[in-house]
């Protein structure tokens, strides 16, 4: 057998560049940008030494592991996710700094805080209407139904949701009931109007103290043809006079504008709506009093049958 000739292998030095392999040279740093959107004061926890801040740019060593944690809520807004070079719906993200990174923590308005959930039945109101009336840190309001007679209630609660209290249960009949508006506050007295109840079940104007005492029916609507029926919306106070509307009756069954003193005296029909192209029909909401003028709206009537804006003097002219 022929012997193989020996082969000579040269050990040539092989230089490998870390950069060629995709790794940055030792000591290289990359830019990290951290932002928030939807809020301006997100206190983001960071492993880069910027804990509690946002909207910053810093240099991070290549190959470093970075951790960022966004708060779940900021000023009533809720965290919705990270976007940018790292995306995640989790509040905490971790990533390797192998390149420059820009990340943004995003926030959107959260759901409103629930201060009270109406339970209905005999112990609570149901189906609130109108708006809440503030006084200091207390809110006053009404529900159309619920309460001991299922005719609605007057309630109060603190603005932080504590102290919810039913001040009055509407009883129907002469005690009135089923309000469809807001309360009007003057000093320590609340005023309102109801859709039903009163002597003829056409609604009533009432007053009561803010602690629930001294509930008084100031006027019960008598209906057609000389009075309105079905008190609607809210009362407007000017001096010692309350102004309001009913959604029905009067001589044309189209509603009225009325005034009454805060003690229940001097009840007056200021306008009896006739409907048709020349007048409104079925007023809604509350009237606005400015100086000696009353302004308001109706849901029907007018030239096109689609309602009107009206103005009149406080004396009805």
ABEGO torsion letter per residue (X at the ends): XBBBBBBBBBBBBBBBBAAAAGBBBBGBBBBBBBBBBGBAABBBBBAAGABGBBGBBBBBBBGBBBBBBBBABBGGBBBAEBBEABBBABABBBBBBABBBBBBBBBBBBBBBBABBBAEEAABBBGBBEBBBBBEABBBBBBABEEAAGAEBBBBBBAAGBGBBBABBBAEEAAEEGBABBBBBBEABBBBBBABEEAAGAEBBBBBBAAGBGBBBABBBAEOAABBBGBBEBBBBBEABBBBBBABEEAAGAEBBBBBBAAGBGBBBABBBAEEAABBBGBBEBBBBBEABBBBBBABEEAAGAEBBBBBBAAGX
